[in-house]
Each structure stands twice: as C-alpha cells, then as structure tokens.
C-alpha cells in the first residue's frame, strides 16, 4: 500500500507546477492557484504517508520527484506546446528508468 501512496503523491506532485502554468492563462489565475495549493498539500501528505509505511525516504523522494518531473514534462508538451526533441525525450526516459531501478532495488514491481 505504501507504493500506491507514493505513486499518488507523485501524481499530485504534477498538479502544483501545472497549476502555476494555468494561473498564467487569462481567466485561470485563481483556479490555477487553487489547483497548485491543493496538489502541493496532498502531495506532501501522501509522501509522508508513504515514508511512514516503510519506503526509505531517499527512495521515496527520488521517485516522488521523478514522477512529478516526467509527468510535468509530458503535460507541458501535450497541453502547452513545449518543445519535444530526442534529447529531452531520452532524458525523461532516463528518469523513468531510474524510477524503475529504485523500485526493483526495493523488492520488485
């Protein structure tokens, strides 16, 4: 169950930077700020729960930030038209490989 909370925390981690980006769009300032605030609090709380349930904090933190970073990267391309090139995609793939490696080192997927 700890890994479920950690993945959920990583998904919430995507919400606050996306909310910041949304808040820059006309008519989305306050909804974006609200999304950022809610996701930030939920993300931190879920990370805390995952760490308390036995995932080493170094592993939990690396996976949490990795999920958030790759997720925001993907949403930036899909929603905001950010640049997509081979080096950026390969770099995101390396982050994903690191996440899988940390999970495997902790006892499998």
Protein Blocks (a to p, Z undefined) as FASTA:
>chain_A
ZZmmmmmmmmmmmmmmmmmmmmmpghilmmmmmmmmmmmmmmmmmmmmmmmnopafklmm
mmmmmmmmmmmmmmmmmmnopacdfklmmmmmmmmmmmmmmmmmnnpZZ
